[in-house]
Amino acid sequence: MINLKINGQTFKTDAEPDTPLLWVLRDELKLNGTKFSCGIGVCGACIALMDGKPIKTCVLPVAAVGGQSIQTIEGLPDDGKLHKVQQAWIDVDVPQCGYCQPGQIMSAVALLDSNKAPDDEQINQAMTNICRCGAYPEIREAVHLAAKKLETGDSHED
């Protein structure tokens, strides 16, 4: 039995210790916002945060999580309000196909938690997720907007 703390709640799983965390999130806990894509830890569609740091859940064995805190895209809204990064994504109209966006958003949250005002180069270095639609300019714009929203407390587009 493995104990997990996900989005502020405690869960127990009987999954095999080498089962990727992604499959526990999606199959057992029905947290389907975290996506499966490459399965080898390259694309970033599966990113969640572990103690605030981005992790690729498709290659992280559930046994490696231990008592650490995991946050998925479902855990971002606070009191029913979107996280400012999520709102910036909507305001900029980032998603095209949308498949990679949960991982992109989680990467942006981690970046902005550690760097309140990243420049384009810092965004490029931190946001290594692959977007097959090529929405990178919009992603950068949304990260900058989210940084402003976090600084000012603004939650919606003017």
C-alpha positions in Angstrom: 0.0 0.0 0.0 1.4 3.4 -1.0 0.1 6.6 0.5 -0.2 9.6 -1.8 -0.9 13.3 -1.1 -2.5 14.7 -4.3 -4.2 18.1 -4.5 -4.3 18.3 -0.8 -6.0 15.0 -0.2 -4.5 11.7 0.9 -5.0 8.5 -1.1 -3.9 4.9 -0.8 -3.0 2.8 -3.8 -2.3 -0.9 -4.3 -0.5 -0.2 -7.5 2.8 -2.0 -8.1 5.7 0.3 -6.9 7.1 0.6 -10.5 3.7 1.8 -11.9 4.1 5.3 -13.4 2.4 7.9 -11.3 0.5 9.0 -14.5 -1.5 5.8 -14.5 -2.4 6.0 -10.8 -3.6 9.6 -11.4 -5.6 8.7 -14.5 -6.8 5.2 -14.0 -7.3 5.0 -10.2 -8.0 8.6 -9.2 -9.7 9.6 -12.4 -7.6 12.8 -12.6 -7.5 12.8 -16.3 -6.2 16.4 -16.8 -2.7 15.0 -16.7 -2.1 13.6 -20.2 -0.3 10.6 -21.7 1.6 11.3 -24.9 5.2 10.1 -25.5 5.5 7.8 -22.5 9.3 8.4 -22.3 9.4 11.7 -20.4 10.2 13.9 -23.4 7.1 15.8 -24.4 5.8 17.2 -21.0 2.1 16.5 -21.5 2.1 14.5 -18.3 3.7 17.2 -16.1 2.4 17.6 -12.5 4.1 19.3 -9.6 5.8 17.5 -6.8 6.5 19.8 -3.9 6.2 22.7 -6.4 8.7 21.2 -9.0 7.6 19.9 -12.4 7.8 16.2 -12.8 7.1 13.9 -15.7 4.6 11.5 -14.3 4.8 9.1 -17.2 8.3 8.0 -16.1 8.1 8.5 -12.3 7.3 5.3 -10.4 4.6 5.8 -7.9 6.9 4.4 -5.2 9.2 7.4 -5.7 6.5 9.8 -4.7 6.5 8.8 -1.0 5.1 11.5 1.3 5.7 14.3 -1.2 2.9 16.6 -2.2 1.6 16.2 -5.8 -0.5 18.9 -7.6 -2.2 18.2 -10.8 -4.1 20.6 -13.1 -7.3 19.7 -11.2 -5.7 21.1 -8.1 -4.9 24.6 -9.4 -8.3 26.3 -9.0 -8.8 27.9 -5.6 -12.3 28.3 -4.3 -13.7 27.6 -7.7 -11.6 30.4 -9.3 -9.1 29.6 -12.0 -5.5 30.0 -11.2 -4.1 33.1 -12.8 -2.0 31.1 -15.2 -5.1 29.2 -16.3 -6.9 32.6 -16.8 -4.0 34.0 -18.8 -4.2 30.9 -21.1 -7.8 31.7 -21.7 -7.3 35.5 -22.1 -4.5 34.9 -24.7 -6.5 32.0 -26.3 -3.4 29.7 -26.2 -4.9 26.3 -26.9 -5.1 25.1 -30.4 -5.6 21.3 -30.1 -5.2 21.8 -26.4 -3.7 18.3 -25.7 -0.4 19.6 -24.2 -1.9 22.5 -22.4 -2.3 20.9 -18.9 1.5 20.1 -18.9 2.3 23.6 -20.3 0.2 25.3 -17.6 1.8 23.2 -14.8 5.3 24.1 -16.1 4.3 27.8 -16.2 3.0 27.6 -12.6 6.3 26.1 -11.5 8.3 28.8 -13.4 6.3 31.7 -12.0 6.6 30.3 -8.5 10.3 30.5 -8.8 10.7 33.5 -11.1 8.0 36.2 -10.7 9.0 38.1 -13.9 10.8 35.8 -16.4 12.0 37.2 -19.7 11.5 35.3 -23.0 14.8 33.4 -22.7 14.0 32.3 -19.2 10.6 31.2 -20.4 12.1 29.3 -23.3 14.6 27.5 -20.9 11.9 26.5 -18.4 9.1 25.7 -20.8 10.6 22.6 -22.5 7.2 21.0 -23.2 6.5 20.1 -26.8 3.5 21.7 -28.5 2.7 20.0 -31.9 0.6 23.0 -32.9 3.5 25.4 -32.4 1.7 27.7 -30.0 5.0 28.8 -28.4 4.5 32.6 -29.0 1.1 32.4 -27.4 2.5 30.4 -24.5 5.2 33.0 -23.9 2.6 35.8 -24.1 0.4 34.0 -21.6 3.3 33.4 -19.2 4.0 37.2 -19.3 0.3 38.0 -18.7 0.1 35.5 -15.9 3.2 37.1 -14.3 1.4 40.5 -14.4 -1.8 39.0 -13.0 0.1 37.4 -10.2 1.8 40.7 -9.4 -1.3 42.9 -9.5 -3.9 40.4 -8.3 -5.9 40.8 -11.5 -7.9 37.8 -12.5 -9.6 38.7 -15.8 -8.8 40.4 -19.0 -9.7 44.1 -19.1 
